[in-house]
Amino acid sequence: MYGSMRTALIHAPGGGSASDADHERAAVRLGELGDLTVYVVGRDGDPDVLARRALDAGSTLVVAQGGDGTTSAVASALVNVDGVALAMLPAGTANSIAGFFEIPKDVDAACDVIAAGHERVIDTAVANGRAMVLLAAIGLHAEAIVQADPDRKRELGLFAYVIEGIQRAGASEPFEIELWADGQQQVAKVSGLTIANLAPRSSVFARGPSHLIADDGLLDVTLVRFEGLAEAAVTTLHLATSALAGADAEGDNVGWFRARHIRVRPRVPQALMIDGEDAGRGELEVICVPRSLRVRVPLPPPEIPQLP
């Protein structure tokens, strides 16, 4: 369909579920698409630096083989670059970016998606001055992701974040924030706040709204508040069941809205997370960048003809 092209594979070894066998298989499959150059994170440089090097070398397809941090960093170099697409081979712990687009974790199946050539142009965002593809969080959600034990992540995958969140929820107390949404200011007390461009259903603290739209030019903001382990468990269960049912979350403990420009200032500095990576503590500002990234995704399912 696309003929020969210049492809770059940016591989992050040793993290999440990455394996040498998967990497070798990916290199074979991607080599069938045309001219392939392989870059290894760490040995050759950081993911964003390697992506820019690939662009300088004329690559028109840049494949991130790693977790959300690697994928986000590679994507940051491709934002608003014409004629270049991002593709994903999920090999991390959460793989939330790939999960949103339902890109399979199996290497051959993911390579089939890449080879099919179907692309979509999506929004990205700028969070505290850096590119963001997935989401940013402040408070409990950020702490659970950033502080999760690395060994537990390797052993349990996504459940490591759940365990970390439960452990922290029992001792957490709501904190006060000043919040600006498209210039409108308010004060609130929250246990956590998540600003999402994309989020799979497994990212429950980002799933106040029933559906997140990747190209609507808006960010989805979910606020949760609870005191103690019992309220935290009930709120988390409600968010999870709402997401699975495709329904908006409702209730006194959850709120959500959409906006283009969000700024959050906590009265007391709180943990920050941007696209799965530790972003320090303090304020959080996120601005949507509409339709700024081209991504290889699975073909949409065929429409089922309606019977007369």
Backbone torsions as a table, in degrees:
resi	resn	phi	psi	omega
1	MET	NA	-47.2	-176.4
2	TYR	-99.9	-12.5	-177.2
3	GLY	69.3	-163.1	-178.3
4	SER	-72.5	138.5	178.5
5	MET	-143.5	165.7	177.6
6	ARG	-97.1	116.6	-175.1
7	THR	-116.4	140.8	174.3
8	ALA	-117.3	132.0	174.4
9	LEU	-110.0	117.9	180.0
10	ILE	-108.0	109.4	-170.2
11	HIS	-108.8	127.8	176.5
12	ALA	-105.5	100.9	-175.8
13	PRO	-79.2	154.8	168.4
14	GLY	80.4	2.5	-179.5
15	GLY	-113.7	145.6	175.7
16	GLY	56.6	-121.5	-175.7
17	SER	-105.4	12.5	-178.1
18	ALA	-62.3	142.2	177.0
19	SER	-140.4	154.8	178.7
20	ASP	-62.3	-37.9	-179.0
21	ALA	-64.7	-41.7	178.2
22	ASP	-63.9	-40.3	179.9
23	HIS	-64.6	-44.8	-179.8
24	GLU	-63.3	-40.0	179.2
25	ARG	-66.3	-41.0	178.7
26	ALA	-61.6	-41.0	-179.5
27	ALA	-63.2	-38.7	178.0
28	VAL	-64.5	-47.9	-177.0
29	ARG	-66.3	-44.0	-178.7
30	LEU	-69.8	-29.1	176.8
31	GLY	-62.3	-23.1	178.9
32	GLU	-72.3	-17.4	-179.1
33	LEU	-80.8	-17.6	-177.6
34	GLY	147.1	-153.5	-177.8
35	ASP	-65.8	119.1	-176.5
36	LEU	-117.8	132.8	171.1
37	THR	-119.6	131.4	-178.1
38	VAL	-105.0	130.0	175.6
39	TYR	-119.4	137.9	-178.8
40	VAL	-111.9	121.5	-179.7
41	VAL	-63.4	136.5	-178.2
42	GLY	96.5	-61.4	179.5
43	ARG	-68.7	-42.1	-176.3
44	ASP	-101.1	-15.7	-179.8
45	GLY	142.5	-174.7	178.0
46	ASP	-79.1	156.8	-175.0
47	PRO	-57.4	-42.5	-178.3
48	ASP	-67.6	-37.7	177.5
49	VAL	-64.5	-42.5	-179.7
50	LEU	-66.6	-37.0	177.8
51	ALA	-64.0	-40.9	177.6
52	ARG	-66.7	-35.6	176.6
53	ARG	-64.2	-39.8	178.2
54	ALA	-64.0	-40.3	177.1
55	LEU	-62.9	-43.0	179.2
56	ASP	-61.3	-30.1	179.7
57	ALA	-83.5	-0.6	175.9
58	GLY	94.6	13.4	179.3
59	SER	-66.7	138.3	176.6
60	THR	-112.0	-7.1	174.2
61	LEU	-135.1	121.7	-178.0
62	VAL	-119.1	119.2	-174.1
63	VAL	-106.1	123.5	177.5
64	ALA	-97.9	118.7	176.0
65	GLN	-110.1	97.0	-176.5
66	GLY	173.7	-159.5	180.0
67	GLY	-93.9	-164.6	-176.1
68	ASP	-63.4	-38.0	179.5
69	GLY	-61.9	-45.2	178.3
70	THR	-64.5	-46.7	-178.7
71	THR	-61.1	-44.7	179.9
72	SER	-63.1	-41.9	-179.1
73	ALA	-65.7	-41.6	176.7
74	VAL	-63.3	-44.8	-179.2
75	ALA	-60.7	-33.0	-177.4
76	SER	-59.5	-29.5	179.9
77	ALA	-81.0	-14.2	-174.7
78	LEU	-103.0	-5.4	-177.3
79	VAL	-61.1	128.1	178.4
80	ASN	60.1	27.6	173.3
81	VAL	-100.8	116.6	-176.9
82	ASP	-70.8	144.9	171.7
83	GLY	75.7	13.3	-178.7
84	VAL	-129.3	138.8	179.9
85	ALA	-122.0	148.3	171.7
86	LEU	-93.5	137.8	170.7
87	ALA	-127.9	159.6	-173.1
88	MET	-130.4	136.2	167.1
89	LEU	-119.3	95.4	-172.5
90	PRO	-64.4	125.1	-177.5
91	ALA	-147.1	32.0	179.3
92	GLY	-113.3	-160.1	179.8
93	THR	-83.3	-54.2	-176.4
94	ALA	-93.5	-41.1	-178.3
95	ASN	52.2	45.9	-173.7
96	SER	-71.8	-34.0	178.9
97	ILE	-65.4	-50.3	177.2
98	ALA	-62.7	-36.7	-179.2
99	GLY	-63.6	-35.8	178.5
100	PHE	-59.5	-38.7	-178.2
101	PHE	-91.4	4.0	179.3
102	GLU	58.6	40.9	173.7
103	ILE	-80.8	124.4	-174.6
104	PRO	-67.4	152.7	180.0
105	LYS	-80.5	-26.7	176.7
106	ASP	-60.4	131.2	-173.0
107	VAL	-61.9	-46.7	-178.4
108	ASP	-64.7	-41.1	179.2
109	ALA	-65.7	-38.9	177.8
110	ALA	-67.7	-37.8	177.2
111	CYS	-66.8	-32.3	174.8
112	ASP	-62.0	-40.6	176.6
113	VAL	-60.4	-45.1	-179.3
114	ILE	-62.7	-45.5	-176.7
115	ALA	-66.1	-30.1	-179.3
116	ALA	-64.6	-27.2	171.7
117	GLY	81.8	8.5	-179.9
118	HIS	-76.3	129.6	-175.3
119	GLU	-127.5	154.6	178.5
120	ARG	-138.0	140.9	177.0
121	VAL	-98.5	123.9	-173.7
122	ILE	-122.3	167.3	172.9
123	ASP	-75.9	154.6	163.5
124	THR	-127.4	-168.6	178.3
125	ALA	-150.8	166.6	171.1
126	VAL	-114.3	120.5	-178.1
127	ALA	-118.5	115.3	-177.1
128	ASN	49.8	39.9	175.0
129	GLY	87.0	-2.2	-179.8
130	ARG	-120.0	154.8	-178.5
131	ALA	-66.1	142.1	178.5
132	MET	-134.0	131.3	176.7
133	VAL	-105.1	-40.5	-170.7
134	LEU	-96.2	-84.8	-175.0
135	LEU	-159.4	162.5	173.4
136	ALA	-126.8	150.5	-177.4
137	ALA	-143.3	155.5	175.8
138	ILE	-135.0	136.4	179.7
139	GLY	96.2	-141.6	-169.9
140	LEU	-59.2	-45.5	-180.0
141	HIS	-58.4	-44.5	179.4
142	ALA	-62.9	-44.3	-179.2
143	GLU	-62.6	-41.7	-178.9
144	ALA	-62.1	-39.0	-179.6
145	ILE	-74.9	-47.1	-173.5
146	VAL	-71.1	-38.2	-172.3
147	GLN	-93.6	-3.5	-178.7
148	ALA	-57.5	137.2	-176.7
149	ASP	-64.3	127.3	-177.3
150	PRO	-59.5	-40.6	178.7
151	ASP	-65.2	-39.9	178.2
152	ARG	-65.9	-36.9	177.6
153	LYS	-61.7	-42.6	180.0
154	ARG	-65.5	-36.5	-176.7
155	GLU	-80.4	-40.5	-169.1
156	LEU	-112.3	-11.0	-179.4
157	GLY	63.6	-131.9	-176.3
158	LEU	-58.4	-30.4	-178.2
159	PHE	-64.1	-21.8	177.1
160	ALA	-62.6	-37.6	178.6
161	TYR	-70.3	-36.8	178.3
162	VAL	-63.4	-46.4	-179.8
163	ILE	-61.7	-44.6	179.9
164	GLU	-62.2	-41.9	-179.8
165	GLY	-64.2	-42.2	179.5
166	ILE	-64.2	-43.2	-179.8
167	GLN	-61.4	-39.5	-177.7
168	ARG	-80.0	-29.8	-176.8
169	ALA	-63.4	-35.7	-178.3
170	GLY	-62.4	-29.2	-177.4
171	ALA	-105.3	-1.5	-173.9
172	SER	-80.6	151.5	174.4
173	GLU	-127.6	143.4	177.9
174	PRO	-58.9	149.4	179.1
175	PHE	-126.3	155.1	-175.7
176	GLU	-91.0	139.9	178.2
177	ILE	-132.0	152.5	162.5
178	GLU	-98.9	132.9	-173.9
179	LEU	-128.2	126.9	173.7
180	TRP	-113.4	126.9	177.6
181	ALA	-125.7	108.8	-175.5
182	ASP	50.4	41.7	175.4
183	GLY	89.3	-12.1	179.1
184	GLN	-88.5	128.0	-174.4
185	GLN	-104.1	144.0	171.3
186	GLN	-151.9	165.2	177.0
187	VAL	-116.3	138.3	-178.9
188	ALA	-145.9	161.5	171.2
189	LYS	-112.8	127.6	-175.8
190	VAL	-138.0	159.1	167.7
191	SER	-94.0	-25.3	178.0
192	GLY	-167.6	152.9	178.3
193	LEU	-138.5	132.3	-179.2
194	THR	-124.5	132.4	177.7
195	ILE	-113.7	112.3	-171.2
196	ALA	-114.4	134.3	164.6
197	ASN	-90.1	-45.4	173.7
198	LEU	-134.0	155.2	172.0
199	ALA	-167.7	125.3	174.7
200	PRO	-71.4	171.0	-178.5
201	ARG	-63.4	-24.7	179.9
202	SER	-70.0	-19.9	177.1
203	SER	-86.4	74.5	-167.0
204	VAL	-64.2	-32.2	-177.4
205	PHE	-74.9	-2.2	173.8
206	ALA	-106.9	3.9	-170.5
207	ARG	-110.9	48.4	167.9
208	GLY	-62.8	-51.9	175.5
209	PRO	-75.5	152.5	-177.7
210	SER	-68.2	-33.9	-177.3
211	HIS	-136.6	137.2	172.6
212	LEU	-106.3	130.6	-175.1
213	ILE	-106.4	126.3	-170.7
214	ALA	-77.2	-12.1	-173.8
215	ASP	-138.1	34.3	-178.8
216	ASP	-97.1	0.3	179.6
217	GLY	72.8	17.1	-178.2
218	LEU	-131.6	155.2	173.6
219	LEU	-104.1	145.3	179.2
220	ASP	-103.7	120.6	-175.0
221	VAL	-109.8	123.5	177.8
222	THR	-117.9	129.3	178.4
223	LEU	-116.0	134.8	175.4
224	VAL	-127.9	147.9	177.5
225	ARG	-142.9	130.8	175.4
226	PHE	-156.9	160.6	177.6
227	GLU	-128.0	116.9	178.5
228	GLY	88.5	167.9	-173.2
229	LEU	-68.2	-38.0	-176.9
230	ALA	-64.1	-47.4	178.3
231	GLU	-64.2	-38.1	179.2
232	ALA	-62.5	-42.8	-179.4
233	ALA	-64.8	-43.8	-179.5
234	VAL	-64.7	-43.3	-179.5
235	THR	-64.8	-44.0	179.5
236	THR	-63.1	-42.7	179.2
237	LEU	-63.2	-40.7	178.8
238	HIS	-62.9	-44.3	179.1
239	LEU	-62.4	-42.4	-178.3
240	ALA	-65.7	-46.3	-177.8
241	THR	-69.6	-34.3	176.7
242	SER	-64.4	-43.4	180.0
243	ALA	-62.5	-44.1	-179.5
244	LEU	-65.2	-33.3	-179.5
245	ALA	-84.3	-6.6	-177.4
246	GLY	68.9	35.7	-178.0
247	ALA	-120.8	152.9	174.0
248	ASP	-66.7	140.8	173.5
249	ALA	-72.5	141.4	-180.0
250	GLU	-134.6	159.5	177.1
251	GLY	129.9	165.5	-177.0
252	ASP	-68.5	-22.2	-175.1
253	ASN	-91.0	-6.2	-174.0
254	VAL	-132.7	137.4	172.1
255	GLY	-140.1	154.3	177.7
256	TRP	-154.5	156.8	176.8
257	PHE	-160.7	172.7	178.3
258	ARG	-121.3	144.4	178.0
259	ALA	-160.8	168.1	179.9
260	ARG	-93.1	-30.1	-172.5
261	HIS	-137.2	117.8	-176.7
262	ILE	-122.3	136.2	173.3
263	ARG	-133.9	132.7	-177.8
264	VAL	-126.7	127.0	177.3
265	ARG	-123.9	107.4	177.5
266	PRO	-76.8	145.3	176.7
267	ARG	-62.7	-37.8	176.3
268	VAL	-118.5	130.8	-177.0
269	PRO	-52.5	136.2	-179.5
270	GLN	-125.3	160.6	178.3
271	ALA	-62.4	141.0	177.4
272	LEU	-119.9	146.4	175.3
273	MET	-137.4	134.6	176.5
274	ILE	-128.6	118.7	179.9
275	ASP	49.3	47.2	174.4
276	GLY	81.1	1.3	-176.3
277	GLU	-116.1	146.0	176.8
278	ASP	-59.7	127.5	-179.8
279	ALA	-120.5	24.1	176.4
280	GLY	81.3	-149.7	-179.9
281	ARG	-136.9	151.0	176.7
282	GLY	132.3	-140.8	-177.4
283	GLU	-84.0	161.0	178.8
284	LEU	-136.0	127.6	176.6
285	GLU	-130.6	127.4	-177.7
286	VAL	-130.9	131.1	-179.0
287	ILE	-126.4	128.0	179.7
288	CYS	-71.5	140.7	173.8
289	VAL	-118.3	95.8	-171.3
290	PRO	-63.6	140.5	171.5
291	ARG	41.3	64.4	-171.3
292	SER	-121.9	1.9	-177.4
293	LEU	-144.2	129.2	176.8
294	ARG	-94.7	130.9	-173.2
295	VAL	-131.9	137.2	171.4
296	ARG	-78.5	124.5	-177.4
297	VAL	-135.8	165.1	177.8
298	PRO	-63.3	152.1	173.5
299	LEU	-62.3	140.0	176.5
300	PRO	-65.1	149.2	-179.8
301	PRO	-63.8	147.6	179.8
302	PRO	-64.6	145.9	178.0
303	GLU	-71.5	138.9	179.0
304	ILE	-87.7	121.6	-179.7
305	PRO	-58.4	137.7	177.7
306	GLN	-84.8	133.7	178.3
307	LEU	-72.5	142.0	179.8
308	PRO	-66.8	NA	NA
